[in-house]
Amino acid sequence: MHIHIITDLEGISGVTTIEQMEFDSFGYEYARKRLMIDTNAAIRGAFNNGADVVTVTDGHARGKNFIDELLDSRAKKINLIDLYSQGLHKEVDAVMFVGTHAMPGTMNAFLDHVQSSTAWYNYYINNIKCGELVQGGAFLGFYGAPVIFASADEAACEEAKYFFGNIQTAPVKKALTRNKAVSYDLDYCERMIEDRASKAMNLIGNIKPYKINVPVEIKVEFTRTDYCDNASERPNVERIDARTVIKKIPQITDYMSILL
């Protein structure tokens, strides 16, 4: 049984301020340590209940947030492009998200955005507004792997259930404003992630993969026209107004195909 875990940083336990996203801050180093704790808890949960292989993607920003020596040695770190290029995406049986965040425009959500909180305003797949949860779920769902677990703030956990069904979630904090949250007890969060990731393994075969119709239309609304200027110069991208572009693809070939 092959489980793939996609991580992000905004939804990690103990990450409660926007300043912790700044790479040169003391808070960022603390966030990295909490990232490893949450990720390892999910890895343990998967192995506790039937996983044979666990691969993990560091999905935040540059993909250089892991403290590699702290990663559970049973798991293999791999980015989504390599997951595809090595053919492993077809071997994944189920997907877990650790530390994710809600899509832009979500009420009572901590650091809601999609890709760039500066440049990207809204993102759609086939005219359905969504975010990074659906991007990962749609990519691996296209190849038959359902999403079975997500840990995040309360709002992102609700978003995961909205799109993927009655999956296991581990809400580790609650937003006070967009840029500030209150974390739940950290020991409790670690135990909850491990327990619910383990329980999520029982959903394999009962939760359907998140499938989208093909051909696929990707639409991005930008915050400024100059961001749209740049995006419209990319291959197969069509500009439809001052701040909006679309890209049409016949099918999902890899993770990057559902971006721009």
N, C-alpha and C positions, 0 to 999 in steps of 0.2 A: 504494500500500500504506500503510494508516493503522495506526500503532502507538500504543497508549496506555500510558503508564508511570505507575504508582501508586507514590509514594514514602512512606517512613516514616523515622523518625530512629533508632529503637533498633538497627536492623540495618546502619547505615552503618559503613564502615571507619573505624577510629580512635576510634569511640565505645565506650568500655570500662568506664565507671562510671555508676551511676544518677544521680550529681550532674550529669552533662552534660545531663540532661533538664530541669533547672531553668532557666527562661527568663532569670533574672537572673544566671546564673553565667558565669564566664569560659569554662568548659568547653562551655557551650551555644553560644557564638559559634564556637568551634573546630568543634563538631559541625555547625553550619550550613555552614561552609566545606567540610567533608568531604562533606556532603550534596550540594553542588553538584558536587564532583569526581566522585562516584560516579554522579550523575544524568547529567552530561554524558558520562561514559564510555559509559553505556548508550545515550544518544542517538546518539553517534558510531557505536557498533556497529550500531544499527538503520539509520542512513543509509548506512553502509558496504556494506550488503548488501540494498538494495532498497527501503527505506522512502521514501515520497514525502512523508508527513505524519507528524509525531510530536507528540502532545499529552501533557502531563504534569500530574499532579495532586499537589499538596503535601498528603499525606494525614496528616500528624502534627498532633495536637492542634488548634490554631486555624487550621491551614492558612496560617500566616504565617511559615514557617521559611525559605523560599527567600531567597537574596540575588539579587534579580531581575536585577541587572546582570551577574551571573556566569553566568546560564543561557544555554546555547547558543542563539544568536539564531535558529536554524532551527526551534526547538521553540516550541510555544504552551502557556502555562500555563492550565489550566482546571480548575475544581473539578468533582466528579462530578455535582452537581446541575445545573450549567450544561451539562455534557456531555450530560445527558439532555434538558434543556429546549430545547437547540438542535438536538436530533436527531442529534448526532454519535455517540452510542452505537451507532447502527445502521450507522455507517460504519467502525467499528473492525474491523480484520482480525485483530489479535492483541494480547495484553496482556503487559506486563513489570512485575515488581515490583522496586523498588530500596529496600533498607534495611528490609525487613520483619522481623517477629519471630514467634516461635512462639506457639501458643495456650496458654491458662493450664493449668498442671498438667504441662507438658512437662519431663521430666528434662533436665538439662544444657543448659538454654536461658537465654539472656541476656534479662532483662526480659520474660519470658513473661506475656501478658495478652490480654484482648480488650476494646477500648474503654476501660474504666476499671479499672486495677489495684486501685483502692480499693473500687469498688462492685460490679463484675461478677465473679462467681466462675466460672461456666461459661455457654457459649453453644451452642445447638444449632439446626441446620436439619433439619427432618424427623427429629428424634431422632438426628442425627449430630453428635457433639461436634466443634466446629471453631473457627476464629478469623477474624482479619481477612483472611488470605490467601483463604479460601473465600468470604468476603463479596464481595470484589471480583471473584473468579473466577466466582462464581455470577451476579452482576449482569450482567457483560459476556458470560459464557457463555450466558446466556439469550437473548442477541441474536446468538449465533453466533461470538463471538471467543474463541479458546482462549488459555490462559496458556502462554507459551513460555519464560519466563526469570524467575529470581528471584535476587537477591543478598541475603545475610543472614548470620547466624551459621550454624554447622554444623547446629544442630537445626532451624532454620526452613527451611533448604534441603532437609533430609530431609522435612519436612512438606509442602513444595511438591511434591516428587516423589511422595509418598504420595497426594496428592489429584489431581494434574494429570497424572501419568505421567512418562515419561522426557524431561523438559524439560531445558534447560540451566540450571545453577545456578552461582553464584559465591560460595562460602563465604569470607567475609572475616575471620572471627574464630571463636574457640571460647570458650564460657562456662567460667569457673572456678567461679563461684557464680551465683545468679540476678542479682545486682547488680554483678558484675564479670566482665570478659572479657579475653582476650589477643588483640590484633589481629595479623594477619599483616602482612608488609611492605607498606607503603602504596603504593609504586610498583607492586609486583606486583599488588595488589588492583585498582588502576586499569586496568592492562593486561588483567587477567583479565576484569573486567566488560565492557570493550569487546570483547574477543575472543569471549567466550561469548554476549554479546548479539547479535553479528554472526552467530555460528553458529546461534543460536536462530531467526533468520529462515528458515533452511532447513527448519525444522519446520512452517512454515505449510502446511496441507493434510494434514499427517501426524499432528498432535496434535488430538484432539477437544476441543471446548469442554466446560467443566465444566457439565453440565446437572443440575438438580434437578427432581424431580417436582412437579407442581402438582395441587391447591392446596398452599400452603407453610405449614408450622407453624414459627414461631420461638419458641424457649423460652430464657429467661434465668433463671439462678439467681444471686441476689444474695448479697453477703456479710453483709448485715444486713437485718432486717425493715423498718427505716425507709426504706431504699432501695427496697425492694419496695412499701412504702406509696405512695411517689411514682409509681413506674412503673405501678402498677395504676390510677391515675387517668387515664391517657392513653387516647385513643380506640381502641376495638377490642382492648383488652388485657384479658385475663382472669387473675385471680389464682387459682392452684391450691393454694398452700400458703403458709406464712409467708414464704418467701424466693424463690418461683418464680412467674413469669408466663408466659403464652403469648399469641401473636398469630397469627391465621390470615389469610392473604391468598390471593386466588384465583390471582394470578400476580405475578411481579416486575415492577413498573411503573417503579421507579427505585431508586437505591441506598438511599435512606432507607426504602424499603418493607421491607427485610430487617433493619432495626434496630428500635428501639422509638420 
